Amino acid sequence: MKPILGIGLTGARYAISKVGGQWVLDEHEYRCQMQAYSWPGAERKRDLPWSVWGVKSVDEVFCAFGTTTNNEFDLAKWNEDWWRITKQKIAIEKEYGLDHTQELFGANELTGPENKFSPWVNSVQGIKSFYEAKAEPFRKAYINKMVAELDCDFGQGNECNDMKFVPIAREINAILKAAGKIPFSYGGTFKPFFDFALYAPGLAIVKRFGLKGNDLIADCKTVRDTPEYFDTLNSNERLTVAKIAGASTASPLGEMKKDVGRLWGADSGIEFKVFKASHSCNSMSDGQVFLPLKYYGKKNVNICLSDDGAFGELGADGRPSGKQWHMIIAYALEKKSLGSVWLEHCPENMDIEYQASVIADMENAIYEKTGKHSKNYHKYPKPVKPVEPEPIPEPEPEPIPEPEYPKFKFTWQVIVGIISAMALVGMILSWTIK
């Protein structure tokens, strides 16, 4: 079993700004951030395609598509700044040993008041969702360009937990397979087939009849359909058994997994290599942590435990603190014996020093259980800011010399001239008087 320590969704526009109408990346600032996460042990960085949160206009959205003068996106036009800067970011992450996962879609940008800042909702083409049939040519052009231009791994999508995403996952799979790649993670996330609050009472009921509860849905069906069992239950117990027994095992995640198995072949095992992500992980007793480990702990299946979406009285930023993550990881590494488990912290603020401390606690928990540090642990020193050359001073202009006037000198020629002039004046005056 291999643990992978990850950092995810960290400030979509961090170190990115618009100068003179062009998007630019502060490369030194981004290096400092990546080093801060890599130094305590982070190994993987995951990004949404873009963010629609914290902006006030379409012009402030840093995404792959261009815009129009009518405050709309144009799905037929690329924002070349986005492609250039995303490549810069991926290259910098590699400098600090961080593998990059690029999500292709994000379902959360389609809902809420911020969806007007999503290119898939507000476009000159009139498309209101990437699920729409008329979005297909733009989706495919976008996926093809992402896979062709970015040197990284690709997640199908972030929390795309709708059956309508399954055909889009098929589009993604076909394009990735043609490029010799596989999805890094499924678009759908793990969801229990029934309310997790029913798990403990349901398990107690089936065990009463000698059933193990490893497949609780199947065992509850047995209790429901066996009168000598079911008739002994009170009304609340019957309701619990009926709800669990009636739970559907069909899910977007399950259908996405089937498509990978169909496309690459069940014998390839690729459907188990693609990570199944479980989000909103709060504690080791949380169903989003407990159930995936119960189902997949002893199977050669890659899973992800992420605090993306976790909120409540948790750490300083609303996500699990380093101490809480330490307990989750200790529990997870006890239960997970085969496959890989990707452990992902998604900061909810940009206090990099605090977030680095959470990563450090997570790495320490892994080290305690495995005796091995992360491949990046204390490996990459802090980046040195390039010394900017001092500006060459402008040469001072040559002073304009004042004009030199000839100095007056009394010479014998001057004296003779003065006497002659005076004599002439005297003669003129004498003639005038006569």
Secondary structure, DSSP 8 states (H G I E B T S, - for coil): -EEEEEEE---TTTTEEEETTEEEE-HHHHHHHHHHHHTTT--EEEE-S---SS-SSGGG---SEEE-TTS-EEEEEE-HHHHHHHHHHHHHHHHTT-EEEEES-BGGGGSSGGGGG-TTTSBTT----TTSGGGHHHHHHHHHHHHHH--SEEES-BS--SGGGHHHHHHHHHHHHHTT---SEEEEE---SS-GGGHHHHHHHHHHTT---TTHHHHHHHHHT-HHHHTTS-HHHHHHHHHHHT-----HHHHHHHHHHHHH-GGG-HHHHSEEEE----STTSHHHHHHHHHHTTSS--EEEE-TT--SS-STTSS--HHHHHHHHHHHHHH--SSEEEEEE--SS--HHHHHHHHHHHHHHHHHHHS---TTTTTS-------------------------------HHHHHHHHHHHHHHHHHHHHHH-
